[in-house]
Amino acid sequence: MKPFIRTWIVGQRVQGRVTEQLSTGELIISFEGDLLRVSNESGRQFAVGETVDLQVATQDPLTFKLAARLRARSQRPGHFDVSV
């Protein structure tokens, strides 16, 4: 994992851009040019090029949840599992 990603702490908000949506439903998200494959368990659809605001839920393994403003729109607590 990239060094700057290792510095993320639980509760920290991070922003990424969806670069690809895989047929499995997983997303490829770019964080400052570094790509992570994430499993989208939020029930919300994301478009390529869309900015995603996430909050670090756990560090090991690295998981995210949707930031509050997106949760209000989707009305489901979002959860993202990360595959590196």
DOKOL-139182 format. One record per residue (C-alpha): residue in one letter; x, y, z. Coordinates in steps of 0.001 Angstrom, whole numbers, plus 524288, in hexadecimal, padded with zeros to 5 digits. Layout:
% residues N
AXYZ/...
This chain:
% residues 84
M800008000080000/K804B880DB27FD04/P80B178151680842/F8012582037808C9/I7F5EE8167A809B8/R7FC71810458158F/T7FBCE81D7481C78/W7ECF581DD281BFC/I7E69A81C9582948/V7D938817B382D5C/G7CF4D822A382BD5/Q7D74982A15821B5/R7CFF782EB1815A4/V7D63B82BED80890/Q7D1FF82F0B7FAD9/G7D3DC826B37EEDB/R7CF488262C7E0D5/V7C8BF81A5A7DABD/T7D123816417CF32/E7CA8A809637CBC6/Q7BED58011C7CF5A/L7C1867F2927CE33/S7B76D7E8757CA0E/T7B8517E2C97D7D7/G7B2DF7EF837DD54/E7C00C7F3627E2D8/L7C55C800F37E035/I7D3028059D7DD0F/I7D4E28124F7E475/S7E05181B817E2B1/F7E5A2822157EED1/E7EF4482C5D7EA2B/G7F2F9823667DEDC/D7F41D817017E6FE/L7E9D280CFD7E36B/L7E255804597ECD8/R7D8557F9FF7E948/V7CCCF7FB237F27C/S7C0BE7F2F17F495/N7B4F37FBE27F49E/E7AB4B7F6C37FEAD/S7A3CE8038E7FFC5/G79924800757F5EE/R79C2B80D4F7EF17/Q7A0A380DCA7E0FD/F7AC72816147DD70/A7B03D81B287D00B/V7BDDC81B617CA52/G7C3AB828BF7CD3C/E7BB2B82AEA7D93C/T7C1BA82FE07E58D/V7BF5A8276A7F182/D7C0A782CB67FF59/L7C41B821C3808B3/Q7C77B8206C816F9/V7D17F8167981B9D/A7CA1380C4D823A9/T7D55D80310826E8/Q7E3E3802A6823C3/D7E6F97F42C823A9/P7E0427F00381B6A/L7DDFF7FD28814F5/T7CF787FFEB813C0/F7C7A380C2481121/K7B9EC8110D8131E/L7B34E81BAA80B52/A7B4F18294E810CC/A7A8AB82F08816EE/R7A4618378380B92/L7A37C82BC18026E/R79CBC8236080C8D/A791B982D4880D46/R78F4482BD17FEB7/S7905B81D0B7FE13/Q7891081B1080B00/R7915380EF280DCC/P79D6D80E5681631/G7A7CC80C1E80C00/H7B2FC802BE80D97/F7BEA68003C804F1/D7C84A7F51380673/V7D59B7F70C80057/S7DDA07ED767F882/V7EBA97F1607F5F2/
